[in-house]
Structures are given as structure tokens and as C-alpha cells.
Amino acid sequence: MAGSGERGAGSRPSLLGRLFGRRAARNGRATGGGSPRSPLPAPRQDRKLPSVPPEVLKQVKLIELRTRRLVNSRFAGEYRSVFKGQGMEFSEVREYQPGDEVRSIDWNVTARMRRPFVKRYIEERELTVMLAVDLSGSERFGTRRRFKSELAGELAAVLAMSAVRNNDRVGALLFTDRVEHVLPPRKGRRHALRLMRDLLGFEATGRGTDIPGALEYLNRMLRHHAIIFLVSDFQNEGLERPLKLLAQRHDVVAVTVEDPSEEHLPDIGLARFVDPESGEVVDVDTSDAGVRGQFDQAVAAQRDARRRLLRRLAIDEVQVRTDASIVEPLLRFFRGRETRVQRRW
């Protein structure tokens, strides 16, 4: 923005507005606590996207190459060990070998062949993974290595390739203050590439955030149990009820996308912040230590409230940052959940 001392910001000006006052932006858009909630759209099929620019296709290829190596070397086994199938399916019988479970002996075949045979089963996977990705204005922000939206795209690519590698179905729901685009779950590498292309090349219409609306849409859309990765910076209110309803039917994982500059207010003197979602403008004297301390406390309180909510609903959280790799947070999540699964058994 024009003028010395003015600084654009990402997802925090709404918080700044609540703390230090706000006024309407020059474009005349209404101020307030985020964009107005739009009615939940009726379920629809995925629509054809406009032609994808060559640079997006090139980016998809680069991400595929990078994530394929990552999935093959780090995540494929972790993913499979954490997300189990819904049961076991009979595969074949084979001759008994020392160490086999006596309970698995097929007595009919054993009697007919006059030597012991055992039944073999394979895991019925057929899992459905749904990536619900926030494309609101606050996601188009970053002060380190990449924007939050780019980080979300990279993480979604890793999860999609992990699902495809294990022959699971994967789909996507892209949302802002409305459901923007739905790609129904399917199998296969080509489908995973389509998902990455849609995520990287899609131009969202809305700029606000309506996480409750997206969760309600998913609850209506998904008729069978699914693993849902909700990728967002969670700059929204009224999440408890829709999250609770969704988590009762599905395995929900919250992926929080953050940028380091959102944690603390920098000391840069008098600065103007503009909310990319609502257009609200707030002028703040960041050289005031009391102002910075008040902001830090509000950010910490907001983060603690989110963590308490997720713990209360037994929803796992994965925190990723624009200044760091996604590898370690994902591995911690997979290994932590695997440990809990083993304890239950």
C-alpha cells in the first residue's frame, strides 16, 4: 500500500480491529467480524475448471516429483500403519507352517487334503481421504519461504500421494466463505495429479472464511466413514458444534497453517493493517510495548482456545509453518497416533 509506515497484514487484522478499533476500507465494504455467512449450497458434482496455465502444470509436476520421493521414503509406511482398513477379507488357504495361529486352520480343507491348511486374510482398506482446504484471503499471506496457501498445497499433495500409494480414494473440498469446488474421492495417480492441479490453479471467488459451512457440507456429502484433513489457519468462530457433528461420523484431523509474523506484532512504529478478507483497516502504533503485549496475549488466548476445543473433541492437530518443512510435523502426527493405536491393542 502507498505511504510510508503502512504495512499490509494477513490473518490478524481482524484481531487487531477487535483490540484497537477499526474502520471501513476505501472500497466501501462493510466491516465486522469476518465475511457474512452464506447459505450452505446444495451438494453438486465437481465442475470443469478453466484451462490451467503452463506455470501451474509445471508446478504440479515439480511437487509430484518432490512428494513422490518423500512419500516413498518417509510417509507410505507411516500412513498405512496409522489409518487402518475397516475389516479383513478372505484371500486364500495355504499349507500350515510352524508358528501359524491354530485358530486360522481351515478344518474342511485340512480334512479333505489330510494335512493342515490355514486361511489367509488381507486387510480391507478401501479408505476415503478428504482434503478440506481453506482458500480464503488470510491464506494468501506469508512472510517467510512461501504463502500459507502454498504450504497447504504442498501438504495436501503429500497426503494425496500417500493415499494413492496405499490404493485409497482421495478427494478435495476447496472453500472460502462458500464451498468453491468439490472433487469427489477416487483412486489413482492421475486423479491425485488432478487434485493437485485444482488446488494450485483454482481461483477462488470468495475471500472470507466459513469453516462451519464447509463442515456441514462435508457431513451431508460423505455417506460413509472418511478421514478428513481440515487444512486452515482457523480464523473463524462457531466451530464447536459443526466439528463435533463431523467428528462423530468421521476421523477428523485439524491441520493448522501458520506464519511466524502472526504470532507477534513487530515494532515498526505507526502502521496500517488491512484485512484481506473483510477489507477492514486499522492503524496501530506498534512502537507501544503495551499494544504489542496486548496483541501477544490475544494471540496466545486464541491459540489456547483452539487447542482446548480440539482436545475436548478428541481431534488431532498438526501444526505447520511457512518457515519450516512439513516433514517433521507430519511424522510426529503419524508416530504419535500409531503409539496410541498400539496402546489400545
VENCOR-V449684 format. One record per residue. N is the residue number from 1. PHI is phi in radians with two decimals (* if undefined). Layout:
BEGIN
N PHI
N PHI
END
This chain:
BEGIN
1 *
2 -1.30
3 1.77
4 -1.27
5 1.41
6 -1.56
7 -2.49
8 -1.36
9 -2.30
10 -1.72
11 -1.63
12 -1.73
13 -1.00
14 -1.04
15 -1.14
16 -1.08
17 -1.09
18 -1.16
19 -1.41
20 -2.15
21 1.60
22 -2.59
23 -2.56
24 -1.21
25 -1.29
26 -1.11
27 -1.37
28 1.45
29 -1.20
30 -1.21
31 -1.59
32 2.53
33 -1.40
34 1.64
35 -1.30
36 -1.15
37 -1.25
38 -1.55
39 -1.06
40 -1.17
41 -1.25
42 -1.20
43 -0.96
44 -2.51
45 -1.36
46 -1.15
47 -1.81
48 -1.26
49 -1.51
50 -1.12
51 -0.96
52 -1.56
53 -1.04
54 -0.99
55 -1.16
56 -1.22
57 -1.08
58 -1.13
59 -1.14
60 -1.05
61 -1.10
62 -1.11
63 -1.14
64 -1.08
65 -1.08
66 -1.19
67 -1.28
68 -1.08
69 -1.10
70 -1.11
71 -1.13
72 -1.10
73 -1.65
74 -2.14
75 -1.84
76 -1.02
77 -1.18
78 -1.08
79 -1.06
80 -1.14
81 -1.25
82 -1.54
83 -1.75
84 -1.50
85 -1.30
86 -1.55
87 3.03
88 -2.12
89 -2.09
90 -1.10
91 -1.96
92 -2.93
93 -2.01
94 -2.49
95 -1.17
96 -1.06
97 -2.19
98 -0.93
99 1.78
100 -1.18
101 -1.17
102 -1.10
103 -1.14
104 -1.58
105 -1.16
106 -1.60
107 -1.24
108 -1.16
109 -1.17
110 -1.02
111 -1.13
112 -1.25
113 -1.59
114 1.10
115 -2.70
116 -1.23
117 -2.25
118 -2.10
119 -1.50
120 -2.00
121 -2.17
122 -2.10
123 -1.22
124 -1.44
125 -1.45
126 0.74
127 -1.43
128 -2.03
129 -1.94
130 -2.08
131 -1.81
132 -1.73
133 -2.03
134 -1.38
135 -1.99
136 -1.19
137 -1.03
138 -1.20
139 -1.40
140 -1.57
141 -2.60
142 -3.11
143 -2.09
144 -2.07
145 -1.35
146 -2.83
147 -1.25
148 -1.09
149 -1.12
150 -1.20
151 -1.09
152 -1.08
153 -1.14
154 -1.13
155 -1.14
156 -1.08
157 -1.12
158 -1.08
159 -1.16
160 -1.13
161 -1.18
162 -1.12
163 -1.11
164 -1.12
165 -1.04
166 -1.72
167 1.08
168 -1.68
169 -1.56
170 -2.40
171 -2.42
172 -2.52
173 -2.26
174 -1.82
175 -2.48
176 -2.24
177 -1.55
178 -2.68
179 -1.36
180 -1.53
181 -2.77
182 -2.21
183 -2.03
184 -1.04
185 -1.12
186 -2.55
187 -1.77
188 1.78
189 -1.13
190 -1.06
191 -1.17
192 -1.09
193 -1.16
194 -1.07
195 -1.07
196 -1.12
197 -1.09
198 -1.08
199 -1.15
200 -1.40
201 -1.76
202 -1.31
203 -1.76
204 -1.24
205 -1.46
206 -1.48
207 -2.17
208 -1.42
209 -2.27
210 -2.35
211 -1.14
212 -0.97
213 -1.08
214 -1.15
215 -1.18
216 -1.11
217 -1.06
218 -1.06
219 -1.09
220 -1.37
221 -1.35
222 -1.56
223 -1.53
224 -2.09
225 -0.99
226 -2.47
227 -1.74
228 -1.99
229 -1.71
230 -1.69
231 -1.81
232 -2.86
233 -1.63
234 0.99
235 -1.56
236 -2.69
237 -2.07
238 1.21
239 -1.57
240 -1.05
241 -1.12
242 -1.11
243 -1.15
244 -1.10
245 -1.12
246 -1.20
247 -1.21
248 -1.22
249 -1.90
250 -2.34
251 -1.57
252 -1.80
253 -2.15
254 -1.58
255 -1.93
256 -1.63
257 -1.78
258 -2.30
259 -2.11
260 -1.00
261 -1.22
262 -1.43
263 -1.47
264 -2.40
265 -1.52
266 -1.27
267 -1.51
268 -2.21
269 1.39
270 -1.28
271 -2.33
272 -1.94
273 -2.00
274 -2.14
275 -1.36
276 -1.22
277 -1.65
278 -1.74
279 1.43
280 -1.19
281 -2.13
282 -2.45
283 -1.74
284 -2.32
285 -1.53
286 -1.29
287 -1.34
288 -1.39
289 -1.07
290 -1.13
291 -1.11
292 -1.13
293 -1.14
294 -1.10
295 -1.12
296 -1.02
297 -1.13
298 -1.14
299 -1.12
300 -1.10
301 -1.14
302 -1.13
303 -1.16
304 -1.10
305 -1.10
306 -1.13
307 -1.13
308 -1.11
309 -1.09
310 -1.15
311 -1.12
312 -1.09
313 -1.61
314 1.00
315 -1.86
316 -1.22
317 -2.14
318 -2.02
319 -1.79
320 -2.15
321 -2.25
322 -1.21
323 -1.72
324 -2.49
325 -1.32
326 -1.47
327 -1.10
328 -1.12
329 -1.03
330 -1.18
331 -1.12
332 -1.07
333 -1.11
334 -1.05
335 -1.24
336 -1.12
337 -1.23
338 -1.07
339 -1.07
340 -1.15
341 -1.09
342 -1.12
343 -1.11
344 -1.14
345 -1.42
END
